[in-house]
Each structure stands twice: as C-alpha cells, then as structure tokens.
C-alpha cells in the first residue's frame, strides 16, 4: 500500500538552496509516474534562519535540515546521494489533518504543498544558474508572489476578505510590525518590483496559480490560508520575522494600499 514517507535531510543551512535547486529538483523531474505534483514536497527546518536576523547565525547548525515528504518511495528515492547531505533520518509523515480543514481537505492541501515545492525548486534552479548565492531580494519577492497566489484564491468574497483582513492583521502584528511608514512601503514596493520581471519566474507563478484553481476541495478558512502562506514563505527560505514583514506587505495588498 502506498503511503507518505518523511526524510529528515541534514545539511548546513546555507547549502539548502543549492540542494533544493539541484538535487531535489532532479527528484521531481524523475518522478516515477511523471506526476511530481502528487508525490513530493519539502519544508525547511533551521534555527539558523532566525539566528541570521538576530546576528547570531551559525551556518553549521546541527538542527538545520529539510523534511522531504515522499508519496510511495518504491521508485528508489533516497536524498542522501548529494555530497551536501550530512545525514538522513527516515520517519513516518504525520499529517496535520485538523490544521488544514479535515480529512476531506487534506489531500488538496498536500497537492498545494507539492505545487509550492515544484515552483521553488524551479525558481532556485533558474536563479542559481545566474547567481552563486540567492539574493535576499529575490527570495523576498518569490515568497510574496507565491503567497499572493493563495491570497488571490481565498479573497474572492467580501465576507471572506473581512475575515482574511482580520487574520492577516493579527499575524503581521505578532512581533511588533505595526505602523509601517510610507517610506517603508515605497522601499519595499521598489525592492519587490525590481525582482519580479523575469519572464520564466512569471510563467512558473502562472502555472502554480492554475494548479491552485484546480483544488476545489481546499478548505477556505482564513486559518488555512495563513498556514499555506506560512509554508510557502518557509519553502522560499524566509525567517520568521521576515514572514511577518511579508505578511504586512500582503495586508497592504488586500487593503488596496499597494499593487502587486
């Protein structure tokens, strides 16, 4: 019987982007049934990402790892073949069914996780073929655009928009992101616009949007939106405080304060 497996793949935090854009992308491309959107997704785990913001970064953080979920590993998938990998622990994947709206909605959320992962793998592959290290502005821009697809999907009705507004406001204020200045708005918008002009990235985002629209069983609760946005930003490599700032920017989008 096919089931999800979870691989905890340990590596230096700064090596995660290279692994995602090369080794993990190759796994998606060689998926046994040519349907990687149903087979693989990943999550980043690292204390180092937050430590970077605090000025105490430790790239060799022993807890830094990716959790790669694989549906049916009978195709011989094993992520330890890369020289970037220090060790791999195999475990069972515990589905967060209640968080994503129940057992009927969970498969749809998992397909969204896979769509996110494919987009990030392809985007990192494209960028790292040009740059030796991923620019922070690109990471920020990709996370906002990916999350914007979810915001666009969920914010279709007035009542839903009100609930989303309240939820986003709460989330963006959790670590004190209150009262951003117009100067911050302008600077953030410029940084965002300067890094979203690559036609190939736009095509990837459009394909992602098309995939989301097919997920009619996805729970539309605001809390589910926040969870998907958090996971999308996580896959792009944003730290927790950067997530809150990005959420504040998306709140501006919902309010009509800025255009994205």
N, C-alpha and C positions, 0 to 999 in steps of 0.2 A: 504493500500500500504506500502510495506517495505521500510524503509529508515534508514540512519545513524543517530544515536544519539550520543551526546558528554556528558560525565560525567567528571566534574572537581572535582577530589577527593583530598581533602586537608589533609595533614599529615606532621609530621616532616620529613625534608629532609632525615635524617639518617634511617628512617623507610621505605623508598621507596623500597629498595632492598628486605626486608623481605616480604612486601606486594606483590611485583611482583612475588617472588619465591614461595609464598604460596597461598594467596587468589586469586590473578589474574590467577595464573596457574590453579587453580581449576575451574575457569570460563571457561578457554579454554578447559579443559578436559570434562566438562559437557555441551559443546555446543549443542544446540537443534538438529541440523542436522548433528552432528559429523563432521562438516567441519569448524573448528575454523580458518583455513587459509583464509576463506572468511568472517569472522564475527567480529573479534576483533583486534584492535591494540591500542598501547598506546604511549604517548610522555611524557617526563619529563619536568616540568617547575619549576625552582628554581633559585633564586638569590644566594642561599647559596652555590651552587656548585662552582660558580665563587668566592664567598667570601672566600671559603676554600683556594683557591690558593693565594688570597691576604692577608690571615692571619686574616680575619675578619669574620670567619664563625659564623653563627647563626643558629643552627640546628632547632630552633623553628620558623624559617622564616615563617610568616603568608602567604606568597605568594607561598610557596612550595607545589606543587601538581602534580598529574598525570592527563593527559587528556586521558580518555579511550573512544575510538570510538567503538560503537557497531552497527552492522547492524541488524536491526529488534530486538528490545528489548522485543518482545512479550513472550520470554521464561522466563520472570520474573527476568532478571538480574538487580541487584542493588548492587553497590560496597560498600555501607555504612555498611555492616554487620560485617566487620572486626573491632576489637577494636583498630586498628591502625589509623582508619579514624576519623578525627575531624568533617568534614562536606562535603557534596556533593552538587554540583550545576549541574543541568541538563540543557543543552542548545542544540541548533542545530549545527551540524557539517558543517562548511563552507569549501568546497573542494577547494584546491589550484590548480585548473584545468590548468591554464596557466603555472604555475611553473613546472608542470610535463608533458608538451607537448601537452595539449589539451584534449578535452572530450573523444576522442577515446583511448588515452593512460592512462587516469587517473585510470580506474578500474584495470589495470595491476599494476600500482604503488601502489594502495591500497592493492592489494594482496601481493605485496612485503613487505609493512608495516606489514601485518599480519604475514608473514613468519619470519620477523625480530623479532617480538614480541614473537612468539612462541619459537624461539630459545633462546632468552634472558630469558624468563620465565623458561624454562627447565634448562638452564645453571646455573641460580641463585639457582634454587631448588637443583641441584646436589652439587654445591659448599657450600651452606649454611647448607647442611646436614652434612658437614665435619667441616666447619669453622663457628664460631659465628658471624664473620664480614667478608665481602667480601674483600680479599686482593687487594690492588691497582694494583699490577702486573697482577692479573687475569683479572681485569676489563679492563686494558690497552690491554692485549693480546686478549681478546674476541672481543673488538672493532676493533682492527686491522684485525683480521681474518675475521670477519663479513664484514668489508668494503672491504677486499681483494677479496671476492666473487664478489662484484659489479665491482671492478676494472678489474677482470678477464673477466667478462661478457662483459664489454664495450670496452676493449682494444684488439679487435680482428683484426683490420686492421691498416696498417701503418698510413693512414691519420687520423684515429680516435686516434691513440696513440699520434700523434703530438698535436692534439687539447687537449687531456687529459693532456698531459705533461704541456702545457701552463697554463691550468686551475688550475691544482694542484700546480704548481709553484706559481701562483698568490695567491692562497688560503693559502698556507703554509707560505707565507711571510707577511701576513696581520698584524701580531703582532710582526714582527721582527725575525721570525725563519729563519734566513739567515746564511749560512756559518757554519753549524754544523761541529764539528771536528770529526776526525776518532775515537777519544776516545769515543765521544758521540755515534757514530754509533755502536761501539763494545759493549758498555754498554747496549744500547737499544736492540740490537740483542740478547744479552745473556738473558736479562730480558724476552724478547719475547719468546725465545726458551725454557726457563725454565718453562714456564707456558702453553705450548700448547701440552703436552704429554698425557693428559687424553683421553683415547680411546672413552669415552662416549661423550666428547665435540667434538671430531673429527667427530663422527657419526652424531651429530646434525648439524655440519657445512656442512657435505656432503649432508644431507637431504635438508638443506637450499639451497645449490648450485643446486641441482636437481630441486627444485621449481622455482628458478630464471630462469633456462634454459627453462622452460615451458612458460615463459611470453614473447611471441613473439611480443606482441603489446606494449611493454615498449619502451618509447622514448629513443633513443640512443644519444641524445645531451649531450655534456660534462657538461652543467649546470645541467642537470637532474641527472647525476652521482653524482655530488657534493652534490646535495640536498639529494639523497638517502644515501650517505656516512655520511652526517651530521646527518640525522635522525637515522642511525644505531648506530653511536657513542653516540648520545643523549640517546638512549634506554639502552646503556651499562652504562650510568652514567658519561661520561667524561665531564669535564668542557670545556669551550670554548678554553682556552689556551692549554689544553691537546689535544683537537681536532686538533688544528693547528700543534702541535708536531707530532701527529699520522699521519697527512696528509703528513708531511715532510718525515716520515719514508716510507709511501706508495709511495711517489715520488721516493725515492731511489729504491724501488722495480721495478717501471716502468722503471727506467733508467738502471736497472741491477746492481746497486751498492751493493745490498744485496739480499739474498734469503729469502723467507717466505714460 
